[in-house]
Amino acid sequence: MRRLSTRLIVAISTLALAQMATAADLPRKAPAYEPPPPPVYNWTGFYVGGNVGYGWGDSSYSFSADNGAGQGLLNTGISGGITPRAGSFRTTGIIGGGQLGYNWQFGKAWVAGIEADIAASSVGGNGSPAATTNLGIGGIQPALIPGSRDLDWFGTVRARIGFLPMERLLVFATGGLAYGKTSSNASITVRVTGPVIPVPADGTTLSCVGAVQCVAAATSQTSAGWTVGGGFEYAVWNNITVKAEYLYINLGDQTIHMIAVPPAVGTGSVAANFDDAAYNIVRVGVNYRF
């Protein structure tokens, strides 16, 4: 009996060892493949790109005298010379240019940077309000007081600060320096013949002949101002982003001094005072990130 038990134990042990050896020889199931997570997008780096858009604004101007004869043109006669002595108009047009800049991402959701751009512009407009004159010669007569202004080109240097609601979407505010060239002109046409006024105390004179321009001038200036705005930018690929933004640009006011235009003669002068050259700019652009 004791021999039978021993043989049974040996048989069972041998069978167990054989099963273990067989299991060890079986192929093992490979673990499931898990691809690595995609790299996190980072906005830090330099970029360069182009943009195109539309601009508009409102301009106004008013007249003031530079000397006695100029004052006489504006304010002589029973009804006070030229009425009104101001005008306004809307400016519109297309803009297009390029930009370059640098972004620095800090933390997971914030981006700061600086951007500089320059653009050509067709933004411009003109107006010619209805006016009358009563200079004591021929009674009340129609007059023309047209003015115009064009934005020839502009540029900005701006700081940007933005928030990342999504890894590849940047919503930003921006502001800084604006600069550009504006061209303006104005004139006054009156229907009179002969001296506009007697020679004033300062010795200046002005004589307008027929229905032609009496005084006129055109000038341009490059000036600096300021800009603020905002927009959003989206990374469509690792190196390509697209953006849309709005900018308000203010380049300051401008004064031009109108003098006699032949056949008008004399030393009389009238200033045309244009208000701030202020424009609204909306544009879209594409950037390449280095």
Number of C-alpha atoms within 10 A of each C-alpha: 6 7 7 9 10 10 12 12 11 12 12 11 12 11 12 12 12 12 12 10 11 10 11 10 9 8 7 8 6 6 6 6 6 6 6 6 6 6 6 9 12 16 25 16 13 17 20 17 18 18 20 18 19 18 23 19 19 17 24 20 22 18 26 17 19 16 19 23 29 28 19 24 28 23 21 19 19 12 15 17 21 27 17 17 18 20 21 20 19 16 22 20 17 17 23 18 18 18 20 18 20 19 21 16 18 12 7 14 14 17 21 19 19 18 20 18 19 21 19 17 22 17 22 24 21 19 18 17 16 13 20 23 29 25 26 16 16 11 13 18 15 15 24 20 26 22 28 24 25 21 26 18 19 22 21 23 20 21 19 20 19 22 18 19 12 11 15 17 20 21 20 19 19 22 21 18 18 23 21 23 18 21 16 22 21 27 25 27 23 26 22 24 14 12 18 24 21 14 14 14 9 9 12 16 22 25 23 25 19 14 14 18 21 28 29 23 19 16 14 17 12 13 17 16 18 18 22 17 19 18 18 18 21 19 21 11 12 13 12 15 19 19 18 17 19 20 20 19 28 21 24 15 15 19 18 19 21 24 23 24 18 14 12 19 17 18 15 24 24 27 23 29 18 25 17 17 23 21 21 17 21 20 18 18 19 21 23 17 21 12
